[in-house]
Amino acid sequence: MAITISYSLACRCAKSSAQNGFTYFGLQDYGRCFSDPHASTSYSRHGNSSHCFNQYFYSCDDNAYGQCVGKNQQVNYIYKIMDGMQDV
């Protein structure tokens, strides 16, 4: 069940972000979606974080299957919307 919830959240956030013309979005605070027109240049402002987890509450592995979220309001797990994904 956690996989479905996490997956649908990332997909919904990607779709909404793409519809607004954004190329990056972040999931934070256990699943809140954020993006804006400047996300592509501002997302790395505070550097990397080790405070993100996957659907099993393990630390994120960027090379593994699944979605990740930031653990609190100060941490975003950032996604880039790739070309051709606007119709997610």
N, C-alpha and C positions, 0 to 999 in steps of 0.2 A: 504493500500500500504506500509506503513512504516513497518508493521510486516513482509511482504514478503522480503523486502530489508534487514532488520536486520537479519532475519532467514537465508537467503541465504548467507549472509556475514559470519555469524558464522559457517555455514556448510562448506563453501568453505575454510575458514581458518582452521577448524578442519581437513578437508581432506588433505590439503596441509601439515599441521604440522605432521599428522600421517604418510603420505607418506615419510616424511623426518626422521621418527623415533622419533619425539618429543612427549612428553606426556602432555605438557601444552602449551597454547597459550594465547595471550592477544589481546583485541581489544581496541584501543585508538584513540584519536583525531577524534571522530565522525565516527570511523569505519576502521581504519588502522589495519592490521593484523601483529602481531609480534610473533616470537618464536625462540628458539635456543636450542642447545643441553644442556644448563645449566639452562633452564627456570624452571625446577622442583626444583632447589635449590636456585635460585636467585629471583624468582618473589616476595617474601615477604620482600625483603631487606629494602624497605622504609616504610613498615607497611601498614595498611588499609587506605582506602580513602573513603570519602563520596562524591566524585566528579565523580560519574558514574550515568548514567541514562538509562532508558529503551526506547522502541520504541515510547512511548508516552511522552518522556522527563520528566518523573517522576523519583525520586531517585530509585535506584535499590532495589529490595527485593529478596534476594537469594532464597526464597521459592515460589516465584510467577512464573507463566508461562511467557516465553518470554526471549529475549536476552538483554544484557546490554553492553554498551561501555563506555570507559573513555571519559571525556569531553575535554581533551586536550592532548598534547604530553607528559606530565609528568604523566599521569594517565592511567593505564591499568585495564580493567576488565578481570580477569583471569578465564580461563576455563581449566578443566582437561579432557583429552580424556580418557574415561573409556575403559576397556577391551572389545573387541568385536565391538568397534565403528570405527575401522580403515577403514571399508568399507562404511563410511558415504556417 
